Amino acid sequence: MSSVSCATAPKTRGSVSITRLPCAIAPFYGRLTWLNRDGKQFPGASARAVVMQGAGDHYTWIDPELDAVVVLRWLDPAHTKATFARFGAALRG
């Protein structure tokens, strides 16, 4: 995927694919989403996954390769990577 400026990324109506385009100045960040392109940010999630993080450490993980949307609430930051890894393993069977 090519990088785009966060401010000038094209708007695509009805599609979330734009969220997976990395920002030119921060390749780990898409359009309002965290990316997992190298698999290190969110172990267990695929490289195509996007993750939204909100206040109180709430996460919404959208993973097309696992055919899953996972919502986690009040996740202790010390356990984020391990929790994503466990969910990823469970989704893979």
N, C-alpha and C positions, 0 to 999 in steps of 0.2 A: 504494500500500500504506500502511496505517496503521502508526504506531509503537506498539510495546509495550514495557513495562518488561522489561529483560533478566532480571530475577529472577522476574517473574510471567508470562512468556509461557506460553500453554497448551501442553501436551505433546500431540503428535499421533503416535500410534503408526503406524509404517509409512510415514511421509511425511517428505520432506526440505523440503517447502515452507515449514515454519516457519523454516528457516534463512535464508530470504530476507526475513523481516520485520525492518525496521530497529529498532534499539534506540532508545528515546526520548532517551537522553542522548548517543548516538553514532550518527547515522544512516548512517554508513559501515560499521557493524558489525551483523551479524545474530546468530543464536544459534550461537556458536562458528565463525562464518565472516566473512570480509571480503566486503563488497558492492561492486559496481561500478556503482552506480545512475547515475552521471554519465559513466561511461566513462573517467574520468581515472586512477583508482587502478590499473587493469590495462588499458592500451590493447590493443586487439585482442580482448578479451573483450567479450561482449554486456552490456547493462545488466541482464540477468537472471542473469548468472553469479554463482557464489559461489566463493570461494577459501579454502582452509585453508592456513595457513602453520605449519610446524613448525621445530624446532631444526635448525640447520645449513642454513637457508634451503631447506627442502624445501617444495614447493607441490603441492597437489591442486586442480585447477581443474575445476569442473563447470559446463558451459555448455549449457543445454537448447536454445538457439537454434542453436548450432553442432552439436548432437547429439554432444557430445564430453566425454570426461573425460581431462584431461592431467595427468600426474604428472611433476614436475621435481625433480631431486635436486641438492643442492649448488650451487644457482644463486648466482652472485656478485651481491650486492645492487646493484652498480653497473650491472648489465645486466638487471635484472628487467623494467623497462618495455619495453625493446627486444625482449627474448625473447618476452614475451607478445604484442607487436605482430606479430612474425614468425610465431608459431604461429597467431594469429588470421587473418592474411593467407593462410597456407597452408591452413587449414581452410575458408576461404571460396572457395578455388580461384582 
